Amino acid sequence: MNDHIVEYLNYYIDLENPQYAVLLIGNWGCGKTYFIKELIKNWQNLEETNDKIILKPIYVSLNGVADAHTINERIRAVINPFLYSKGMKVAKSVFKGLLKTTAKIDLNLDDDDKADGNVSFNIDSLGIFDSSNKEIKGKRILIFDDIERCKIKTDEIFGYINNYVEHSGCKVILLSDEKKIKAKYEKNKSEIDIDYKDFKEKLIGQTFEVKSDIDTAVYHFIQESKEINSELDLTKYRNLIIELFVSSELENLRVLKQSLLDFNRLTTLIDSEYLEHENRDEFIKCLLAYFIIVYAEFRTGNDKIQEYQVFNYFDKKEDNAGKIAERKYNSILDKYNVYHSTYVFPLAKIIKYIEKGFILKAELNESIKSNAFFRKDEEQDWERLWWWKILDDEEFIQLRDKVWQQFSKGEIENEFALMHIAGIFISLVNENLIKKKKEFIVSKSKHILNKIYCLSALHM
């Protein structure tokens, strides 16, 4: 997906003195940092020589940085391990002209495991990148991340970075959400300042938008989640995870990563009798599906996501949270034969877990033991009809007619079953699999519901 960016950056870092920086843009969480750090691994070929330092790429986050001094300190913090490397024969001449503040270095020039003296140097971060210093080798790659989170004014931070580009011949790569950079620049711009586009072109020679590499990211997230629960491998659900994430329109890989880590943490609380049950894989698939849906929706402000899959057919509004979510995800749940959430786990408890960061083990397992996967009682006819899409014709017709007879006679005892049965028959009407009218189904459902409520009131 981002191969063209990789190809260009490999070309860019091989230039002798490009005199421009490259900007990688994308929304927060799209995977920019992960993308560049994977590239850095390919660029890190540190070779120790007798009298040379070969610099690795230097990655620095500018998140929260308020002045140039802090940036210099962060660069020095990355550089210093190169200079402290015990196996490197560091020649004093390497540091000539770089002395401003103090960095204490133990020199071992003859590999005898004894220090040949302590030399105090101050390493000027600009000086060590200077292309005129022939003692320092390497491509001089500087990567500045989180530009939009830097507290320094945009024109000032760009001016600071330009020193590395123009005067040191460095290959500089910037990572940022450009919309936020532009907004920050325009907010602080005076009447005499140039437009952002012209201002940007003074430093940036090429801009690329990093797209979320979902396939690769999900693979790595699954591997990381194994560290929390090594007994649970989510690899078999990889396509389900990807399709749900794409449908969420979230485009924030960090939230997806966190959801998988939190999901695996949740599964460590499930009793072994359920994890060793023959229905375990189907249960985990369904629980994972709803966990991702709730996580994505709740983290992006849909605090009514617990209404998802509530068959509110008596509500004529088409814009409630439940129906909006249904339009986004239901085709995927059907594709992967994911049970209705009421058979799996209460969505309200998933939200509670996300909010609080924990759930009592007893509470979790109490909700699990009575679901469709592990309960001991026999499945009812309408529950079997719920899977009408995968029933053979004979069984479907028998169940359809039997449940319809119960429904038309008003022989439904609770609102939970009623909502599901009404939903089934409305779906069958839409598919021309039953010759009934929706108006009758809604009217009959209201009548049964009133009857259920009246009976409940009598027993109170």
Secondary structure, 3 states (H helix, E strand, C coil): CCHHHHHHHHHHHCCCCCCCEEEEECCCCCCHHHHHHHHHHHHCCCCCCCCCEECCCEEEECCCCCCHHHHHHHHHHHHHHHHHCCCCCCCHHHHCCCCCCCEEEECCCCCCCCCCCEEEECCCHHHHHCCCCCCEECCCEEEEECHHHCCCCHHHHHHHHHHHHHCCCCEEEEEECHHHHHHHHHHHCCCCCCCHHHHHHCCEEEEEECCCCHHHHHHHHHHHHCCCCCCCCHHHHHHHHHHHHHHHCCCCHHHHHHHHHHHHHHHCCCCHHHHCCCCHHHHHHHHHHHHHHHHHHHHCCCCCHHHCCCCCCCCCCCCCHHHHHHHHHHHHHHHCCCCCHHHHCCHHHHHHHHHHCCCCHHHHHHHHHCCCCCCCCCCCHHHHHCCHHHCCHHHHHHHHHHHHHHHHCCCCCCHHHHHHHHHHHHHHHHCCCCCCCHHHHHHHHHHHHHHHHHHHHHCC
